[in-house]
């Protein structure tokens, strides 16, 4: 995935967050790493760590938006207080 395509995916996530009343607090690009096993015929993944704030009632909406995006192979959404 090119840098331009990555930016489009991140912009889409940010728009979803903003429409849900949230925002990205921290965006760390971990970079390209080999996957443990191929996913959708891909062997390399681009990893990001996003620290976001979002109202609790909107977490499932954001999770669903990420799940249906074909450009995102896997994600982990962790909620917590603080």
C-alpha positions, 0 to 999 in steps of 0.5 A: 500500500502506497503512502497516499493510500495509507493517508486516505485510510487514516483520513477516513478513520479520522473523519469517522472519529470526528463525526462520532465526536472523537479525535486522534490523540496520538498517531504512531506509524510503526511501519512495514512488518512481515505478517505471521501468515498471509492475509488476503494474499498479503505477506507484509502489513503496515502497522499503526498505533492510534490513541483516540478519544471517542464517546463510549457509545460510539465505540461500536460504530467506529469498530464497524467502520474499521471492520468493513474497510477492505484496506484494513486487514486486521485491527485491535480496538482496546477500550479503557478509562484514563 
